[in-house]
Every structure is written in structure tokens, then in C-alpha cells.
């Protein structure tokens, strides 16, 4: 009998540490604190506090597995050091995290996971995924050459048969499609004595750089552009209209403009293809009241977005849109009440 109080106390302490929506300690699948998905996780955590929620963050529920983790309500994966980010900015998860309840991911990852396309083409469509809020987070397709090369058009590479060194930078950009438009491929470039890659050597010894870039930031996804544009004199190249139309049609992108001054060397607005959207999402089985609370918190606590190191913003016209991915009914109820959607 004397042991019973101790057992009850242990059980009470265990219960107090439980995570999950029902305990108002939901677990959010994010990424490193520098990364867009991790930065969004911390915004959500702060936004939900005034409504009585203590959001727990998984800092390594990231990369291509992110939608799989949320869709399957997986536990947080084992910790692995990230060579690109120090541990203080990619921290170990707190012990005792339960299954992941919701998370953040780029809109194209959510869309592809929902449809079973792109990197998820070998998976079944994850039709249990639901959008809660689409937060603006712009990125751009960028192409540049070191000024010393004299390259002003990628067509020059094939015409002059240069052994060119191409650096693949950032996330997105569809370098394969861009090169193909000019009759180039990784194989052809390497056969001509050039190279295509993203190693430490490539980041120093390159002629042309192709990829996706966001704001000038230290986020791992974009900081290569920050670094090379400061270290080298770059000539940013404008892609042909036909190629831009092809790139826009191929993915979750649209025609847009790279703003002057985005990086050193961009001295005028330049037509490109652009993408925006870091989404907060969950599963169809999420309680409507919780999805409503998340949508409400992100709207009423919009000011949190402006104080991150990324260019997050809230747009009432797009916050509820996620291509084919359905909006969670709880979130939809909130947006209808506010008049954001009809």
C-alpha cells in the first residue's frame, strides 16, 4: 500500500507530460530554426500560446519525409547532426514527443504528397492531408554567371562549346529543364570537360549558377546565393519568355519579377518564375475546433510573421488556397466567418 501514492504520482507526472491536441500540447513537424519550416513552427508556437496551447516542436521532421510524417502521424525521427546547421539552431527534440499532429512544409511538397506525384510518385496519394493556412514566402528562379566569364546568355555555352562549370544552388529552379532548353545536359557538359554539382569545390570554382533563391538570409535553402553574390561579381541572366512559360506550366510557379536589389548584382527588376507558400497543414482527422483555432491564431497574431528572418506575410486572398489540397473544414469555417472566402 505505501507504494500506491508513489505510483499515482508517477502516473500523474506522466500524464502532465503527454503531448497531443487533446492535452493542448500538440506536436508540430518543423525543421531547423533557420529553415522556413522551422521558423514557421516557432511562429505557430508563439501564436497559439494566447489560446491556451503549448505547441511542441519537432525540429527534424523535415525534408521530403515531412508530409509522410504528418500524414501517418509518425513519431519524431531519431536525431542526426546537420553539417549545414549548428546544433543550437537545429536542436534535439525534447524527450517524450508523441505523434506529429500537424506541421509546415512548402506548398509544392504538400501538393505533390497529396497527389502522389513528384518525389512521392512511388507513394499512394496522401489524400488525408488538409490545408490550414498558406503563408506567403516568396522564392525565385535565378540564373547567373561570373562576370569574368563574359556569359550573357546560356545559349553561348553550346554555341562556343565551352567546358563550363555549373553550380546548382538553392531549392527548386529546375536546372535540368533550363539546361535542356539550351540543348544542354549534365552528361553533355561533363563529356565536354565541364561539371555540374553542388560540392564545396563547385561553390568556389563555377562559371554559371542555376537554382531557386529566396530572400537574402542565412536559411540553408537560400544562403548559397547570399554567400556567392557577396563573394563574386555575378551577372544575372534573364531567361527567354518561352522557357519561363514552360517553367511556370511545369510546377507550382507563376510568372513574376525578381526585385532589383534582391542580391548584389541584380540591378533591375527581371522577369522570372516565382513561387510562394509555406503552408501549415494537418490531417483530415484533426478536430475541427483545433483547425479553427490554428487558423484564428495565425490571423490574429500576424505580427509574429514580420519579426522572423524570412519574408513571411499573411494574405487574406490566398491564405485558404492550396491548389488541389482540400482546406480543413475547421479552417474553412474561420475564413468564411471573416469573409476571406465565400
ABEGO torsion letter per residue (X at the ends): XAAAAAAAAAAAAAAAABBEAAAGBBBBBBBBAABAAAAAAAAAAAAAAAAGBBBBBBAABBEAAAAAAAAAGBBBBBBBBBAABBAAABBBBBBGBBBBABBBBBAAAAAAAAAGBEAAAABBBBAABBBABBBBBBBBBBBBBBAAAGBABAAAAAAAGBBBBBBBBEBEGGAAAAAAAAGBBAAAAAAAGBBBBABAAAAABBABBBEBBBBBBABAAAAAAAAAAAABBBBBBBBBAAAAAAAAAABBBBBBBBBBGABBGBABBBBBBBBBEBBBBBBAABBAAAAAAAAAAAAAAAAAAAABABBBBBBAAAAABAEABBBBAAAAAAAAAAGABX
